[in-house]
Amino acid sequence: MSRELSSAPFRVGLVGCGDISDTYFRNAPLFCDFTITACASRRLESAKQKAEQYDIDARSINELITADDIDIVLNLTTPDAHSDISLASLEAGKHVYSEKPIGVSLDEGFSIDRLARDKGLRVGCAPDTFLGASIQTARGLIADGAIGQPSSGTAAFMSRGNENLHPQPDFFFQKGGGPMLDMGPYYLTALIVLLGPIASVQATGQRERAERMITNPHSPRFGDVIKVDVLTSVHALISFRGGQQITFVTSWDVWRHGLPPIEIHGSEGSLRLPDPDWFGGDLFIARGDQPFEPTSTSATIFGRPNQNSEEGNPVADYRGLGLADMTRAIAESRPHRASIGLALHTLAVMNGILEAAEQRGTVAIAVDCDRPQPIVDHEARSLLTSPAEM
């Protein structure tokens, strides 16, 4: 059975030992309210390798989920397995924190939500990058009226595709994949946190190629051809309940571009945000007709660079912050910020965009959510094992 937090941290079992697991393993010691004690994977050899690397136990998935010494299951499986693992974990009396999206379909997400409510358990979901310095700083600027009343903006994620980057990229191009479901959560969650819930969407989309070749030179399947079952470019117009409109583009069909990740325009100025896949980065604000001026977050908590990106650039990556906030929220009997409600609204928006792209029409978003509370500096520091070092 799950337990509430006392003097000991929550014991987390990690399921899914792919590339992203290393980031969670590496960041876990930063946070004081949980510790990763065991891992599992569909390939037991992968779990054993990570267990040896990080000095924890390796188990089968069923053993981990049903174990009495696990309080929370950290679900890092591929999207098609998110629902099954989360539901099994809840049935076993475990809280769940899942990588995005919460499920491939809204029905899967609703099933997880219902079971969690029935069991009195918590479900959290990535992304938690909105808790980082860049988006929290931007939220404060907007709330303080730095750009006046927000009215419009743009968001853009574009690249050539993950067949060049991932050793096993098949799932990116199958149901539950595509640039919208893969990267859309970072951008949409940031926009929802900044502007509030979304009312409706319009979209168009296309699939540039029916097949793609794995060109990652480090992949054991280099040269294999994989089938593409998803839209690889989607152009959406997003209308918020507050009246703002954002044009959002996601694509895996672009070699190079110069669009900023997010720009928001208001009655008194404009605000440019860095890549919402990271926790930090410089913001740029233009007041009236003045040039953009930078605002650095590199000296702030959860904005300080702590690793390098694949391109070799210093970035702030504190994945696990949402899990840390959830464990603290359980102890304090308050809502956690990276909530299933936020995840369900985001998933409804993404599915709505894909539906609108297929129909070439407008789709209303029936699933609502509450905006998560801002996270203030002293609260963020209290989640850390060594806050003086941040």
C-alpha positions as CSV (number, residue, x, y, z in Angstrom):
1,M,0.0,0.0,0.0
2,S,1.1,3.6,-0.6
3,R,2.2,5.6,2.3
4,E,2.4,9.3,3.1
5,L,5.7,11.1,3.4
6,S,7.2,11.1,6.9
7,S,10.8,11.6,7.8
8,A,11.9,9.3,5.0
9,P,11.8,10.1,1.3
10,F,9.3,8.4,-1.1
11,R,10.8,5.2,-2.7
12,V,10.5,5.5,-6.4
13,G,10.6,2.6,-8.9
14,L,11.6,3.6,-12.4
15,V,10.0,1.6,-15.3
16,G,11.5,2.2,-18.7
17,C,15.3,2.3,-18.9
18,G,15.7,4.2,-22.2
19,D,17.7,7.3,-22.9
20,I,15.6,9.7,-20.8
21,S,16.1,7.5,-17.7
22,D,19.7,8.7,-17.3
23,T,18.5,12.3,-16.8
24,Y,16.1,11.2,-14.0
25,F,18.8,9.0,-12.4
26,R,21.3,11.8,-12.5
27,N,18.9,14.4,-11.1
28,A,17.3,12.4,-8.4
29,P,20.0,13.1,-5.8
30,L,19.2,16.8,-6.1
31,F,15.8,16.4,-4.5
32,C,15.2,15.6,-0.9
33,D,11.7,14.1,-0.9
34,F,12.3,11.0,-3.1
35,T,14.9,8.5,-4.0
36,I,15.0,6.0,-6.9
37,T,15.6,2.6,-5.4
38,A,14.8,0.1,-8.2
39,C,14.3,0.0,-12.0
40,A,12.6,-2.3,-14.5
41,S,12.3,-2.4,-18.3
42,R,10.8,-4.6,-20.9
43,R,14.3,-5.7,-21.6
44,L,15.6,-7.0,-18.3
45,E,19.2,-6.5,-19.5
46,S,18.6,-2.8,-19.8
47,A,17.3,-2.7,-16.3
48,K,20.4,-4.6,-15.0
49,Q,22.7,-2.3,-16.8
50,K,21.1,0.8,-15.3
51,A,20.9,-0.8,-11.9
52,E,24.6,-1.6,-11.9
53,Q,25.4,1.9,-13.1
54,Y,23.4,3.7,-10.4
55,D,23.7,1.1,-7.6
56,I,20.0,0.2,-7.3
57,D,17.9,-3.0,-7.7
58,A,16.9,-4.4,-11.1
59,R,13.5,-6.1,-11.2
60,S,10.9,-7.3,-13.6
61,I,8.1,-4.8,-14.3
62,N,5.5,-6.8,-12.4
63,E,7.9,-7.3,-9.4
64,L,8.6,-3.6,-9.2
65,I,5.0,-2.5,-9.6
66,T,3.7,-4.9,-6.9
67,A,6.6,-4.5,-4.4
68,D,5.8,-3.3,-0.9
69,D,9.0,-1.2,-0.8
70,I,7.9,1.1,-3.8
71,D,5.7,4.1,-3.2
72,I,5.7,5.8,-6.6
73,V,6.2,4.3,-10.1
74,L,8.1,6.6,-12.4
75,N,6.7,5.6,-15.8
76,L,9.3,6.3,-18.6
77,T,8.1,3.8,-21.1
78,T,7.2,4.6,-24.7
79,P,3.9,6.3,-25.2
80,D,2.0,3.2,-26.3
81,A,2.8,1.6,-22.9
82,H,2.1,4.6,-20.7
83,S,-1.5,3.7,-20.0
84,D,-1.0,0.0,-19.2
85,I,1.9,0.7,-16.8
86,S,0.1,3.6,-15.0
87,L,-3.1,1.6,-14.6
88,A,-1.2,-1.5,-13.3
89,S,0.7,0.7,-10.9
90,L,-2.4,2.4,-9.5
91,E,-4.1,-1.0,-9.1
92,A,-1.1,-2.0,-7.0
93,G,-1.7,1.0,-4.8
94,K,1.2,3.1,-6.1
95,H,1.3,6.8,-7.0
96,V,2.4,7.4,-10.6
97,Y,4.5,10.0,-12.3
98,S,4.5,9.5,-16.1
99,E,6.5,10.8,-19.0
100,K,4.4,12.7,-21.5
101,P,1.8,12.2,-22.9
102,I,-0.3,10.7,-20.1
103,G,-1.8,8.3,-22.7
104,V,-2.1,7.9,-26.5
105,S,-5.8,8.7,-26.3
106,L,-8.1,10.7,-24.0
107,D,-9.9,7.5,-23.1
108,E,-6.7,6.2,-21.7
109,G,-6.1,9.4,-19.8
110,F,-9.6,9.4,-18.4
111,S,-9.2,5.8,-17.3
112,I,-6.0,6.6,-15.4
113,D,-7.7,9.7,-13.8
114,R,-10.8,7.7,-12.7
115,L,-8.7,4.9,-11.2
116,A,-6.4,7.3,-9.3
117,R,-9.5,9.1,-7.8
118,D,-11.0,5.8,-6.8
119,K,-7.8,4.7,-5.1
120,G,-7.0,8.1,-3.6
121,L,-3.7,8.2,-5.3
122,R,-1.7,10.9,-7.1
123,V,-0.8,11.0,-10.8
124,G,1.7,13.5,-12.1
125,C,2.9,13.9,-15.7
126,A,5.7,15.5,-17.6
127,P,6.7,17.9,-18.8
128,D,7.8,19.7,-15.7
129,T,10.0,22.2,-17.6
130,F,7.3,24.9,-17.0
131,L,8.5,24.9,-13.3
132,G,11.9,26.1,-14.5
133,A,13.3,29.6,-14.4
134,S,12.5,30.7,-17.9
135,I,8.7,30.0,-18.0
136,Q,8.2,31.0,-14.3
137,T,10.0,34.3,-15.0
138,A,7.9,34.9,-18.2
139,R,4.8,34.2,-16.2
140,G,5.8,36.8,-13.6
141,L,6.5,39.4,-16.3
142,I,3.2,38.8,-18.0
143,A,1.3,38.9,-14.6
144,D,3.1,42.2,-13.8
145,G,1.9,43.8,-17.1
146,A,5.4,44.0,-18.7
147,I,3.9,43.5,-22.2
148,G,0.4,44.7,-21.4
149,Q,-2.6,42.5,-22.3
150,P,-1.4,39.5,-24.3
151,S,-3.3,39.0,-27.5
152,S,-1.3,36.9,-30.0
153,G,1.9,35.0,-30.7
154,T,3.8,32.2,-32.3
155,A,5.3,28.9,-31.3
156,A,7.5,26.7,-33.4
157,F,9.3,23.4,-33.1
158,M,10.9,22.2,-36.3
159,S,13.7,19.7,-37.1
160,R,14.5,17.0,-39.6
161,G,13.3,14.1,-37.4
162,N,14.4,11.7,-34.8
163,E,15.6,9.0,-37.2
164,N,18.8,10.9,-37.1
165,L,19.1,11.0,-33.3
166,H,17.4,8.1,-31.6
167,P,18.8,4.5,-31.7
168,Q,15.3,3.0,-31.9
169,P,13.1,5.7,-33.5
170,D,10.2,3.5,-34.7
171,F,7.8,4.6,-32.0
172,F,8.2,8.3,-33.0
173,F,6.5,7.5,-36.3
174,Q,3.7,5.2,-35.0
175,K,0.4,5.9,-33.3
176,G,1.1,8.1,-30.3
177,G,4.1,9.6,-32.0
178,G,4.7,12.4,-34.4
179,P,6.1,15.9,-33.6
180,M,2.8,17.1,-32.1
181,L,2.6,14.4,-29.5
182,D,6.3,14.2,-28.9
183,M,7.3,17.8,-28.6
184,G,3.9,19.5,-28.4
185,P,3.5,18.9,-24.7
186,Y,6.5,21.2,-23.9
187,Y,5.2,24.1,-26.0
188,L,1.5,23.7,-25.2
189,T,2.0,23.3,-21.4
190,A,4.2,26.4,-21.4
191,L,1.5,28.4,-23.3
192,I,-1.3,27.1,-21.0
193,V,0.7,28.1,-17.9
194,L,1.4,31.5,-19.4
195,L,-2.1,32.3,-20.9
196,G,-4.6,29.8,-19.4
197,P,-6.7,27.0,-20.9
198,I,-7.4,26.6,-24.6
199,A,-10.9,26.9,-26.0
200,S,-10.5,25.6,-29.6
201,V,-8.1,24.8,-32.4
202,Q,-7.8,24.8,-36.2
203,A,-5.1,23.0,-38.1
204,T,-3.7,21.5,-41.3
205,G,-1.1,18.8,-41.6
206,Q,0.9,16.6,-43.9
207,R,3.1,13.5,-44.0
208,E,6.2,14.4,-46.2
209,R,7.3,10.8,-46.6
210,A,5.6,7.4,-46.2
211,E,8.9,5.8,-45.1
212,R,12.1,7.0,-43.3
213,M,15.5,5.5,-43.0
214,I,17.3,5.3,-39.7
215,T,20.4,7.5,-40.2
216,N,21.7,7.6,-36.6
217,P,25.3,6.3,-37.1
218,H,25.2,4.8,-33.5
219,S,22.0,2.8,-34.0
220,P,22.4,-0.9,-34.4
221,R,19.7,-0.6,-37.0
222,F,21.4,2.0,-39.2
223,G,19.9,1.9,-42.7
224,D,16.7,0.2,-41.7
225,V,13.5,1.7,-43.3
226,I,10.6,2.4,-41.0
227,K,7.0,3.1,-41.9
228,V,5.5,6.6,-41.1
229,D,1.9,6.4,-39.7
230,V,1.6,10.0,-38.4
231,L,1.5,13.5,-39.6
232,T,5.1,14.9,-39.6
233,S,4.1,18.6,-40.1
234,V,1.2,20.3,-38.4
235,H,0.3,24.0,-38.5
236,A,-2.3,25.0,-35.9
237,L,-4.2,28.1,-34.8
238,I,-4.9,27.9,-31.1
239,S,-7.6,30.1,-29.5
240,F,-7.4,30.5,-25.7
241,R,-10.4,31.0,-23.4
242,G,-9.0,34.4,-22.5
243,G,-9.2,35.5,-26.2
244,Q,-5.5,35.2,-27.2
245,Q,-4.5,33.4,-30.4
246,I,-1.3,31.5,-31.0
247,T,0.0,30.0,-34.3
248,F,1.8,26.8,-33.5
249,V,4.0,24.8,-36.0
250,T,5.5,21.4,-35.3
251,S,7.5,19.6,-38.0
252,W,10.0,16.9,-38.6
253,D,10.4,17.9,-42.3
254,V,12.6,21.0,-41.9
255,W,16.3,21.2,-42.4
256,R,16.9,24.6,-40.8
257,H,14.8,27.6,-39.7
258,G,15.0,30.9,-37.8
259,L,11.8,31.1,-35.8
260,P,11.9,31.6,-32.0
261,P,10.4,28.8,-29.9
262,I,7.7,31.1,-28.4
263,E,6.8,34.7,-28.9
264,I,3.9,36.4,-27.1
265,H,2.7,39.9,-28.2
266,G,0.7,42.2,-26.0
267,S,-0.7,45.7,-26.0
268,E,2.5,47.2,-24.5
269,G,5.3,45.0,-25.9
270,S,6.5,41.5,-26.9
271,L,8.1,38.6,-25.0
272,R,10.4,36.0,-26.6
273,L,11.0,32.7,-24.7
274,P,13.7,30.1,-25.0
275,D,13.2,26.4,-25.9
276,P,10.6,25.1,-23.4
277,D,12.3,21.6,-23.6
278,W,14.7,23.1,-21.1
279,F,14.3,24.8,-17.7
280,G,16.4,27.9,-18.3
281,G,17.7,30.2,-21.1
282,D,17.5,33.9,-21.9
283,L,14.2,35.7,-22.3
284,F,13.9,38.8,-24.5
285,I,11.5,41.6,-23.9
286,A,10.6,44.5,-26.2
287,R,8.7,47.3,-24.5
288,G,6.7,49.3,-27.1
289,D,8.8,50.0,-30.1
290,Q,12.1,49.5,-28.4
291,P,14.5,46.6,-29.4
292,F,14.4,43.3,-27.7
293,E,16.5,43.3,-24.5
294,P,17.7,40.0,-22.9
295,T,16.8,38.8,-19.4
296,S,19.1,36.0,-18.2
297,T,17.9,33.2,-15.9
298,S,21.3,31.5,-15.7
299,A,21.9,32.6,-12.1
300,T,18.5,31.6,-10.8
301,I,17.3,28.4,-9.2
302,F,16.4,25.8,-11.9
303,G,17.8,28.1,-14.5
304,R,21.5,27.5,-13.9
305,P,23.0,25.3,-16.7
306,N,23.9,21.8,-15.4
307,Q,24.7,19.9,-18.5
308,N,25.2,20.2,-22.3
309,S,22.7,19.6,-25.0
310,E,23.3,17.3,-27.9
311,E,24.6,20.3,-29.8
312,G,27.1,21.0,-27.0
313,N,25.4,24.0,-25.6
314,P,25.0,24.5,-21.8
315,V,21.4,24.0,-20.7
316,A,19.4,23.7,-17.5
317,D,17.8,20.2,-17.2
318,Y,16.1,19.5,-13.9
319,R,13.7,16.8,-15.0
320,G,12.3,15.3,-11.8
321,L,11.3,18.7,-10.4
322,G,7.7,17.8,-11.1
323,L,8.0,14.6,-9.2
324,A,9.7,16.4,-6.3
325,D,6.8,18.9,-6.2
326,M,4.3,16.0,-6.3
327,T,5.9,14.2,-3.3
328,R,6.0,17.5,-1.3
329,A,2.3,18.1,-2.3
330,I,1.3,14.7,-1.0
331,A,2.9,15.5,2.4
332,E,1.3,19.0,2.5
333,S,-2.1,17.8,1.2
334,R,-2.1,20.3,-1.6
335,P,-2.5,20.0,-5.4
336,H,0.7,19.2,-7.3
337,R,1.6,21.3,-10.3
338,A,2.5,18.8,-13.0
339,S,-1.0,17.4,-12.6
340,I,-3.1,14.9,-14.5
341,G,-5.6,17.7,-15.1
342,L,-3.0,19.7,-16.9
343,A,-1.8,16.7,-18.8
344,L,-5.4,15.7,-19.9
345,H,-6.1,19.3,-21.1
346,T,-2.8,19.3,-23.1
347,L,-3.6,15.8,-24.6
348,A,-7.1,17.0,-25.5
349,V,-5.5,20.0,-27.3
350,M,-3.0,17.9,-29.2
351,N,-5.6,15.3,-30.2
352,G,-7.9,18.2,-31.2
353,I,-5.2,19.7,-33.4
354,L,-4.6,16.3,-35.1
355,E,-8.4,15.9,-35.6
356,A,-8.6,19.4,-37.0
357,A,-5.7,18.7,-39.3
358,E,-7.5,15.7,-40.7
359,Q,-10.9,17.4,-41.0
360,R,-9.5,20.9,-42.0
361,G,-11.9,22.4,-39.5
362,T,-12.3,23.8,-36.0
363,V,-12.3,21.5,-32.9
364,A,-13.6,22.7,-29.5
365,I,-11.6,21.6,-26.5
366,A,-14.1,20.2,-24.0
367,V,-11.5,19.2,-21.4
368,D,-10.7,22.1,-19.1
369,C,-8.0,22.5,-16.4
370,D,-6.8,24.8,-13.7
371,R,-3.5,26.7,-14.2
372,P,-0.9,25.4,-11.8
373,Q,0.2,27.8,-9.1
374,P,3.5,29.6,-9.6
375,I,6.5,28.2,-7.8
376,V,8.3,30.8,-5.8
377,D,12.0,30.8,-5.0
378,H,12.0,29.8,-1.4
379,E,9.6,26.9,-2.2
380,A,11.7,25.7,-5.1
381,R,14.9,25.8,-2.9
382,S,13.1,23.8,-0.2
383,L,12.8,20.8,-2.6
384,L,16.6,20.5,-2.9
385,T,19.0,18.4,-0.8
386,S,21.7,21.2,-1.1
387,P,19.9,24.5,-1.9
388,A,23.1,26.5,-1.1
389,E,24.7,25.1,-4.2
390,M,22.0,26.4,-6.5
